[in-house]
Amino acid sequence: MPGAARPGRRDRTINYWPGFVDALSTLLLSIVFLLSVFMLAQFFLARELSTQETVLDRLNRQIAELTDLLALERSNRRALEETITGLESTLRGAEGERSRLQSLIESGSGAEARAGELGAALESEKQATARAMRQVELLNQQIAAMRRQLAALEDALAASEARDRESQARIADLGSRLNVALAQRVQELARYRSDFFGRLRQILGNRPDVRIVGDRFVFQSELFFERGQAVLKPEATPELDRIAALLGELERQIPPDIPWVLRVDGHTDVRPISTPQFPSNWALSAARAIAVVQYLVLKGVPPQRLVAAGFGEFQPLDPAPTEEAYARNRRIELKLTER
């Protein structure tokens, strides 16, 4: 039957292992919090980088289209230059033919008609050449406009890369500031925890049924409850009244931005219980922790500063199958920790 204890010697040996485990748990929670913050920061950075990559892809596609258009225009320009070269060659031939016809005109009137035809053909070729030159000039203007667009795209890419570097620098600075703030909060809470347990030690004195194990105070269940019950005994209230008063002072001293709580843990020994009220050791240990918390709330302790937890028989201080070990394992623990 949990809660049963036979008279015997009290084991006052201090076991530091649970405190060491709790310290590691606190450190692990701090690391998880930091990882969560970094994951959140990485999420916002990934989203910003994704937007920038989308803009960059669009710009790259525009550059590829402009490059293709430029290659096409260059090909057209080469074709026009070849056409112009051909026209100039034809013009030179026509001029030579004109000179020859002029000499023929001087020698006879029969060649005048032929010279007129050739002159008209020559004028037509000149007009074609002028049109080709205008097309070449238009292509040159288009090429200049494309170069200006390419320069603007390069400037946009450079600005996007600069914003990316600034975002990474801001994220790194945010992580550094979060680390500093978290370290400061942990140090402040550790200082208040030390003050709280120091004053609690003075209030309780050297009682044999109260022990300090690591960073928590351990009360024997028999100090607060009858065997197998979760109703506080009348003689337990003075101790709890002093603890409630001390918590009220602590609430006024600790800055409101430090998320602290007093955790009340209930533990039983390994022997099972099965009653209509408590179907398991877990239920009994939780009910006892809740009873202590509810009494502290009645004495003015803010409920948001209290946590009740039941561990049943699964966190023994002494695994030995003896009455002394059973008595040590039936306990209520108080621990000041982070929320």
Buried (B, 14 or more C-beta within 10 A) or exposed (E): EBBBBEEEEEBEEEBEEBBEEBEEEBEEEBEEEBEEBBEEBEEEBEEBBEEBEEEBEEBEEBBEEBEEEBEEBEEBBEEBEEBBEEBEEBBEEBEEBBEEBEEBBEEEEEBEEEBEEBEEBBEEBEEBBEEBEEBBEEBEEBBEEBEEEBEEBEEBBEEBEEEBEEBEEEBEEBBEEBEEEBEEBBEBBEEBBEBBBEBBEEEBEEEEBBBBBBBBBBBBBBBBBEEBBBEBEEEBBEBBEBBBBBBBEBBEEBEEEBEBBBBBBBBBBBBEBEEEEBEBBBBBBBBBBBBBBBBBBEBEBEEEBBBBBBBBBEBBBBEEEEBBBBBBBBBBBBBBBBE
